[in-house]
């Protein structure tokens, strides 16, 4: 984590290609460990929001605004206890998955009679593996959310189409009745 980045570097980090997926993890956006206290979250939000604020980056206000919005969204996610818990659950699932993979690798090495040392024994390699897995999980959840949203929107549209057809049918029936009875 590079919490000592310049404003330009922070803006670039927050709006780089793929940032819509990188920025799904509010802890990554704010460059905090998941164990961060509410006070640490608040302090980091203030620091980053000042760094990337459009008023402080007048040479590139549009990009600064996008970066500021990412920081603000991450902070608001962590203020909401339900969203914060969901984010922590995703991070924990990523860690558990990598723990499982490491155990399986050791098991296979032991079965082959080889030393049970794996690359994830290096804390940095383990941390990077957890980071990648966590990003994948956040991305998968976002893709599922978007698919659900699209499906619901389609169902509402189909429902509206059925309703419109139904209303058209009723209107047509009334017109026929009116013509039969000779009313205008």
Secondary structure, DSSP 8 states (H G I E B T S, - for coil): --TT--HHHHHHHHHSTTHHHHTTSHHHHTT--TT--HHHHHHHHHHHHHHH-GGG-GGGHHHHHHHHHHHHHHHHHHHSHHHHHHHHHHHHHHHHHHHHHHHHHHHHHHHTT-----GGGSHHHHHHHHHHHHHHHHHHHHHHHHHHHHHHHHHHHHHHHHHHHHHHHHHHHHHHHHHHHT--
